[in-house]
Amino acid sequence: ALAAPTPASETPEERVVAGLERHAHPLRGTRPDTPGHDLRALSALVRDAEIVGIGEVTHSSKELFTLRHRLFRHLATTQGFTTLALEAPWSAGVRLDEYVRTGKGDLRTILKEEGHTAGGVWSTEEWLDLYSWMRDHNRTARTKLRVMGFDVSDVDPQQYRRILDWAEEHEPSILPGLRRRYAKLLALPGDAKERTDALAALPPERLKALAEDAEAAYHLVEKAGKVSPHVLQEARVIHQMTTMYASEGSELHRNRDRFMAENTMWWKRHTGLKIVAAAHNGHVTYLSPYPQHYPVTQGARLRAMAGRSYVAIGTSIHSGGFRAINPDNGKTENFDTGTAGPDSNEHILDRVRHRDYYVSLRQAERDPATRKWLDTARPTFTVPATYLPGMLKAPLALGQAYDIVFHLHRVKAADPL
């Protein structure tokens, strides 16, 4: 399509804003129960997708979480998406999946216990509301909604026990070897935070030995005659976790995002279900905002493996509150981004006439001026789980990072459990 003519008096910035506005769809709100008429255009944009990544610019802002809940609810009830895949450990996903399918366990307790790995930034009332809705939906739905965790930052002891129980019943000959290989991992301290802290504190040679044990255990399961695909995947995740911790620097993050993408694709292949992948913007994106730390993102790998059936949705805020770990004291506290600067992507996004909206970047880039702006790296809010002021504004070219962006003018910190 040809770009609409623009008045000669328009500035370059005004031309970019006009190009965005032509393809922007106003958002009526982020409340999950908001009627979905304003999301009809989104349905068309993801019609051919099998995996939709929905990012969060901060790891704990209220409206970002309620927006994702609203989008997942819409995609689940109108577009056939059934799995919520999380930036959370595989074993956490198993507990949450069992809860939303059967009601087993106390949801608040599960969230508090499993949220410790990131300072509790995901242990919030907003996530509780989402899983509670999924459980209510599943009480009467013919097709059950599911949860899976694609991250490898932690493995709960129950995951080892499921593998050992399977071996005891089906392949008792490998049970002594599995017990020996998993002994040191099972000896790690009790809760999720203690385990991850203990792993991070181990010297490289100890971590390498754990990775070798986990790899050997994986091959024992892999070569078993009656192997279950799910049990093999659980053994693979343990191998992934130890491999990640045995890596250093950017290689650790490269491995983490690779494993997160591989686990997402494993779920897609073995269940056939359509997936909403929930993670930080820095993972769902095609282009890393911190290439020195995250050389290749989960989103880039998903696009390489799934092709155009993967769609990346980023979120953007002009300003707002969030919860993050304070590195000075290790506590999770409330912070504020401040207002986006005049040289930022958010400054232009916020000039669009809608307070909150979403825009297809693939459509907007048909306009030459807008395409040039989208392909130019500018400071962009990218807020990690730990509050590091110097990392809040990473240079990013939006058009190379996402297919769609949801922009919110202002957000508040999420409500902790």
C-alpha positions as CSV (number, residue, x, y, z in Angstrom):
1,A,0.0,0.0,0.0
2,L,1.2,3.5,-0.7
3,A,1.8,5.8,2.2
4,A,-0.7,8.6,2.6
5,P,0.5,12.0,1.5
6,T,1.8,14.3,4.3
7,P,1.7,18.1,4.5
8,A,4.9,19.8,3.6
9,S,4.9,21.6,6.9
10,E,5.1,18.4,9.0
11,T,8.3,17.9,10.9
12,P,10.1,14.5,10.6
13,E,8.8,13.6,14.1
14,E,5.3,14.5,13.2
15,R,5.5,12.3,10.1
16,V,6.6,9.4,12.3
17,V,3.7,9.9,14.7
18,A,1.3,10.2,11.8
19,G,2.6,6.9,10.4
20,L,2.1,5.2,13.8
21,E,-1.3,6.6,14.2
22,R,-2.5,5.2,10.9
23,H,-2.0,1.7,12.3
24,A,-2.7,2.3,16.0
25,H,-5.6,0.7,17.8
26,P,-6.8,2.4,21.0
27,L,-6.9,0.1,24.0
28,R,-10.0,0.5,26.2
29,G,-8.2,-0.7,29.3
30,T,-6.0,-3.4,30.8
31,R,-8.5,-4.9,33.2
32,P,-8.9,-8.6,32.3
33,D,-12.7,-8.4,32.2
34,T,-12.8,-5.5,29.7
35,P,-15.0,-6.4,26.7
36,G,-12.8,-7.4,23.8
37,H,-14.1,-5.3,20.9
38,D,-10.8,-3.3,20.9
39,L,-8.8,-6.5,20.4
40,R,-10.4,-7.5,17.2
41,A,-7.4,-6.1,15.2
42,L,-5.0,-8.1,17.4
43,S,-6.9,-11.3,16.5
44,A,-6.3,-10.6,12.9
45,L,-2.6,-9.8,13.5
46,V,-2.0,-13.2,15.2
47,R,-4.4,-15.3,13.2
48,D,-1.6,-17.5,11.7
49,A,0.5,-17.6,14.9
50,E,1.1,-20.8,16.9
51,I,3.3,-19.1,19.5
52,V,2.8,-15.5,20.7
53,G,5.4,-13.9,22.9
54,I,4.0,-11.2,25.2
55,G,6.8,-9.2,26.9
56,E,6.9,-7.0,29.9
57,V,9.2,-4.0,30.0
58,T,9.4,-4.3,33.8
59,H,9.1,-7.6,35.7
60,S,6.6,-6.3,38.2
61,S,4.2,-3.5,37.1
62,K,0.5,-3.9,37.7
63,E,-0.9,-2.8,34.4
64,L,1.6,-4.9,32.4
65,F,0.5,-8.0,34.3
66,T,-3.2,-7.2,34.0
67,L,-2.7,-6.5,30.3
68,R,-1.1,-9.8,29.7
69,H,-3.9,-11.5,31.6
70,R,-6.4,-9.7,29.4
71,L,-4.5,-10.7,26.2
72,F,-4.2,-14.3,27.3
73,R,-7.9,-14.5,28.2
74,H,-8.8,-13.0,24.8
75,L,-6.5,-15.3,22.8
76,A,-7.7,-18.4,24.8
77,T,-11.4,-17.7,24.4
78,T,-11.3,-16.4,20.8
79,Q,-8.2,-17.7,19.0
80,G,-7.6,-21.2,20.4
81,F,-4.6,-20.6,22.5
82,T,-4.5,-23.0,25.5
83,T,-1.0,-22.9,27.1
84,L,0.5,-20.1,29.1
85,A,4.3,-20.6,29.0
86,L,6.2,-18.8,31.6
87,E,9.6,-17.3,32.3
88,A,9.6,-19.6,35.4
89,P,11.3,-23.0,36.1
90,W,9.9,-26.1,34.5
91,S,9.1,-27.6,37.9
92,A,7.2,-24.4,38.9
93,G,5.2,-24.8,35.7
94,V,4.3,-28.4,36.7
95,R,2.9,-27.3,40.0
96,L,0.9,-24.4,38.4
97,D,-0.3,-26.7,35.6
98,E,-1.6,-29.2,38.1
99,Y,-3.4,-26.4,40.0
100,V,-5.2,-24.9,37.0
101,R,-6.2,-28.4,35.7
102,T,-7.2,-30.1,39.0
103,G,-7.2,-27.5,41.8
104,K,-4.6,-29.4,43.7
105,G,-2.6,-27.3,46.2
106,D,-3.0,-23.8,47.6
107,L,-2.3,-21.2,44.8
108,R,-1.1,-18.5,47.1
109,T,1.4,-20.9,48.7
110,I,2.6,-22.1,45.3
111,L,3.2,-18.5,44.1
112,K,5.1,-17.5,47.2
113,E,7.3,-20.6,47.1
114,E,8.0,-20.5,43.4
115,G,8.4,-16.7,43.2
116,H,11.5,-16.6,45.4
117,T,13.9,-17.2,42.5
118,A,13.5,-13.6,41.2
119,G,13.0,-11.8,44.5
120,G,9.3,-12.4,44.5
121,V,8.6,-10.0,41.7
122,W,6.2,-12.5,40.1
123,S,4.5,-13.4,43.5
124,T,1.8,-10.8,43.0
125,E,-2.0,-10.5,43.3
126,E,-2.2,-9.9,39.5
127,W,-0.7,-13.4,38.7
128,L,-2.9,-14.9,41.4
129,D,-5.9,-13.5,39.6
130,L,-4.7,-14.9,36.3
131,Y,-4.2,-18.5,37.6
132,S,-7.5,-18.3,39.5
133,W,-9.3,-17.3,36.3
134,M,-7.6,-20.2,34.4
135,R,-8.8,-22.6,37.2
136,D,-12.4,-21.3,37.0
137,H,-12.3,-21.6,33.3
138,N,-11.1,-25.2,33.4
139,R,-14.0,-26.3,35.7
140,T,-16.4,-26.3,32.8
141,A,-14.2,-26.0,29.7
142,R,-14.0,-28.9,27.3
143,T,-10.4,-27.9,26.3
144,K,-8.3,-27.3,29.4
145,L,-6.0,-24.4,29.7
146,R,-2.4,-25.4,30.6
147,V,0.7,-23.9,32.2
148,M,4.3,-24.7,31.4
149,G,7.6,-23.2,32.7
150,F,10.3,-22.9,30.1
151,D,13.0,-21.4,32.3
152,V,15.9,-23.4,33.8
153,S,17.0,-21.3,36.8
154,D,15.8,-23.9,39.3
155,V,14.7,-27.5,39.7
156,D,12.4,-28.6,42.5
157,P,13.4,-31.9,44.3
158,Q,10.0,-33.3,43.2
159,Q,11.3,-33.3,39.6
160,Y,14.2,-35.6,40.5
161,R,11.8,-37.8,42.4
162,R,9.4,-38.1,39.4
163,I,12.4,-39.4,37.3
164,L,13.5,-41.8,40.0
165,D,10.0,-43.1,40.6
166,W,9.6,-43.7,36.8
167,A,12.9,-45.6,36.7
168,E,12.0,-47.7,39.7
169,E,8.8,-48.8,38.0
170,H,9.9,-49.1,34.4
171,E,13.8,-49.3,34.3
172,P,15.1,-50.4,37.7
173,S,18.5,-51.3,36.2
174,I,19.3,-47.6,35.8
175,L,18.0,-46.5,39.2
176,P,21.3,-46.9,41.1
177,G,23.1,-44.8,38.5
178,L,20.4,-42.1,38.6
179,R,20.5,-41.9,42.3
180,R,24.3,-41.5,42.3
181,R,24.2,-38.8,39.6
182,Y,21.5,-36.8,41.2
183,A,22.7,-37.2,44.8
184,K,24.6,-33.9,45.0
185,L,21.8,-31.9,43.3
186,L,19.3,-33.4,45.7
187,A,21.5,-32.4,48.6
188,L,21.2,-28.6,47.7
189,P,19.3,-26.6,50.4
190,G,15.5,-26.7,50.6
191,D,13.6,-23.8,49.0
192,A,14.0,-22.2,45.6
193,K,16.0,-19.2,46.7
194,E,18.3,-21.2,48.8
195,R,19.0,-23.6,46.0
196,T,19.7,-21.0,43.4
197,D,21.9,-19.0,45.8
198,A,23.8,-22.2,46.6
199,L,24.3,-23.0,43.0
200,A,25.5,-19.5,42.1
201,A,28.0,-19.6,44.9
202,L,29.7,-22.9,43.9
203,P,33.2,-22.8,42.3
204,P,33.4,-23.5,38.6
205,E,34.9,-27.0,39.1
206,R,31.9,-28.0,41.3
207,L,29.4,-26.7,38.8
208,K,31.2,-28.5,36.0
209,A,31.0,-31.8,38.0
210,L,27.3,-31.2,38.6
211,A,26.7,-30.6,34.9
212,E,28.6,-33.8,34.0
213,D,26.5,-35.8,36.5
214,A,23.2,-34.3,35.1
215,E,24.3,-35.1,31.5
216,A,25.2,-38.7,32.4
217,A,21.8,-39.0,34.1
218,Y,20.0,-37.7,31.0
219,H,21.8,-40.2,28.8
220,L,20.8,-43.0,31.2
221,V,17.1,-42.0,30.7
222,E,17.6,-41.4,27.0
223,K,18.9,-44.9,26.4
224,A,16.3,-46.7,28.5
225,G,14.0,-49.0,26.5
226,K,10.7,-47.7,27.8
227,V,11.4,-44.0,28.0
228,S,8.6,-41.5,28.5
229,P,9.0,-38.3,26.5
230,H,7.9,-36.3,29.5
231,V,10.4,-38.0,31.9
232,L,13.1,-37.5,29.3
233,Q,12.3,-33.8,29.1
234,E,12.4,-33.5,32.8
235,A,15.9,-35.1,32.8
236,R,16.9,-32.8,29.9
237,V,15.8,-29.7,31.9
238,I,18.1,-30.7,34.8
239,H,20.9,-31.1,32.4
240,Q,20.1,-27.6,30.9
241,M,20.1,-26.0,34.4
242,T,23.5,-27.4,35.4
243,T,24.9,-26.5,32.0
244,M,23.7,-22.9,32.4
245,Y,25.2,-22.5,35.9
246,A,28.5,-24.1,34.7
247,S,28.7,-21.4,32.0
248,E,30.1,-17.9,32.5
249,G,29.3,-14.4,31.4
250,S,27.4,-14.0,28.1
251,E,27.6,-17.7,27.5
252,L,25.4,-18.3,30.5
253,H,22.7,-16.0,29.1
254,R,23.1,-17.4,25.6
255,N,22.5,-20.9,27.0
256,R,19.6,-19.8,29.1
257,D,17.7,-18.2,26.2
258,R,18.5,-21.2,23.9
259,F,17.1,-23.6,26.5
260,M,14.0,-21.5,27.1
261,A,13.3,-21.5,23.3
262,E,14.0,-25.3,23.0
263,N,11.6,-26.1,25.9
264,T,8.9,-23.9,24.4
265,M,9.3,-25.8,21.1
266,W,9.3,-29.2,22.9
267,W,5.9,-28.3,24.4
268,K,4.6,-27.2,21.0
269,R,5.7,-30.4,19.3
270,H,4.5,-32.8,22.0
271,T,1.2,-31.2,22.8
272,G,0.3,-29.5,19.6
273,L,-1.2,-26.7,21.7
274,K,-1.0,-23.0,20.8
275,I,1.2,-21.0,23.2
276,V,1.3,-17.6,24.8
277,A,4.9,-17.1,26.0
278,A,5.1,-14.7,28.9
279,A,8.5,-13.3,29.6
280,H,10.5,-10.1,29.9
281,N,10.7,-7.9,26.7
282,G,14.4,-8.8,26.6
283,H,13.6,-12.5,26.0
284,V,10.6,-12.4,23.6
285,T,12.3,-9.9,21.4
286,Y,14.2,-10.7,18.2
287,L,16.9,-8.2,19.0
288,S,18.7,-8.1,22.3
289,P,18.8,-4.7,24.1
290,Y,21.9,-6.0,25.9
291,P,23.9,-7.9,23.2
292,Q,27.0,-7.9,25.4
293,H,25.0,-9.9,28.0
294,Y,22.3,-11.7,25.9
295,P,23.9,-12.3,22.5
296,V,20.9,-14.3,21.1
297,T,17.4,-14.0,22.6
298,Q,14.7,-16.6,23.1
299,G,12.6,-14.7,20.6
300,A,15.3,-14.9,17.9
301,R,15.6,-18.6,18.4
302,L,11.9,-19.1,18.3
303,R,11.6,-17.3,15.0
304,A,14.5,-19.4,13.6
305,M,12.7,-22.6,14.8
306,A,9.1,-21.7,14.3
307,G,9.3,-19.2,11.4
308,R,6.4,-16.8,11.0
309,S,4.2,-18.8,13.3
310,Y,6.0,-17.0,16.2
311,V,4.9,-13.4,16.8
312,A,6.7,-11.1,19.2
313,I,4.7,-8.5,21.2
314,G,6.6,-6.0,23.2
315,T,5.2,-3.6,25.8
316,S,6.2,0.0,26.3
317,I,5.5,2.6,29.0
318,H,6.1,6.3,29.1
319,S,6.6,6.3,32.8
320,G,5.7,4.3,35.9
321,G,6.3,2.2,39.0
322,F,7.7,-1.3,39.3
323,R,9.0,-3.7,41.8
324,A,12.6,-4.9,41.6
325,I,15.4,-6.3,43.8
326,N,17.4,-3.6,45.4
327,P,21.0,-4.8,45.0
328,D,22.1,-2.8,48.1
329,N,20.0,-4.8,50.5
330,G,18.7,-7.8,48.5
331,K,15.1,-6.7,49.2
332,T,12.3,-6.3,46.6
333,E,11.1,-2.7,46.7
334,N,9.1,-0.2,44.6
335,F,10.9,2.1,42.2
336,D,9.9,4.5,39.4
337,T,11.2,4.7,35.9
338,G,11.0,8.5,35.7
339,T,9.6,10.1,32.5
340,A,11.0,8.9,29.1
341,G,13.5,11.3,27.6
342,P,13.0,13.3,24.4
343,D,15.5,11.1,22.6
344,S,13.7,7.9,23.5
345,N,11.4,5.6,21.6
346,E,8.7,6.1,24.3
347,H,8.7,9.9,23.7
348,I,7.5,9.3,20.2
349,L,5.1,6.5,21.0
350,D,3.5,8.6,23.7
351,R,2.7,11.4,21.1
352,V,0.2,9.1,19.4
353,R,-3.2,10.5,20.1
354,H,-4.4,7.5,22.1
355,R,-3.3,7.3,25.8
356,D,-3.0,3.5,25.6
357,Y,-2.9,1.6,22.3
358,Y,-1.3,-1.1,20.3
359,V,0.3,-0.9,16.8
360,S,1.5,-3.4,14.2
361,L,5.1,-2.4,13.5
362,R,4.9,-4.5,10.3
363,Q,2.1,-2.4,9.0
364,A,3.5,0.9,10.3
365,E,6.9,0.4,8.6
366,R,5.2,0.6,5.2
367,D,5.6,4.4,5.6
368,P,9.2,5.3,4.7
369,A,9.6,7.9,7.5
370,T,8.2,5.5,10.1
371,R,10.3,2.6,8.9
372,K,13.5,4.7,9.2
373,W,12.5,5.6,12.8
374,L,11.6,2.0,13.7
375,D,15.0,0.8,12.3
376,T,17.0,3.3,14.4
377,A,18.2,2.3,17.8
378,R,17.1,4.7,20.6
379,P,17.1,4.7,24.4
380,T,14.3,2.4,25.5
381,F,13.0,1.4,28.9
382,T,14.2,-2.1,29.7
383,V,13.9,-2.8,33.4
384,P,15.5,-6.1,34.7
385,A,14.5,-8.0,37.9
386,T,17.3,-6.2,39.8
387,Y,17.2,-2.4,39.9
388,L,20.2,-1.2,37.9
389,P,19.7,2.4,36.9
390,G,22.3,2.3,34.2
391,M,20.4,-0.5,32.4
392,L,17.0,1.2,32.3
393,K,17.5,2.8,28.9
394,A,19.1,0.4,26.5
395,P,19.4,1.4,22.8
396,L,16.9,-0.6,20.7
397,A,15.4,-0.5,17.2
398,L,11.8,-1.3,17.8
399,G,11.1,-2.4,14.2
400,Q,13.9,-5.1,14.5
401,A,12.7,-6.2,17.9
402,Y,9.0,-6.8,17.8
403,D,6.0,-7.4,15.4
404,I,3.5,-5.5,17.6
405,V,3.9,-3.0,20.5
406,F,1.4,-2.3,23.2
407,H,2.1,1.2,24.7
408,L,0.8,2.3,28.1
409,H,1.1,5.9,29.2
410,R,1.6,5.2,32.9
411,V,1.8,2.1,35.1
412,K,2.0,1.4,38.9
413,A,4.0,-1.2,40.8
414,A,2.4,-4.6,41.1
415,D,0.7,-5.7,44.3
416,P,2.8,-8.3,46.1
417,L,1.1,-11.2,47.8
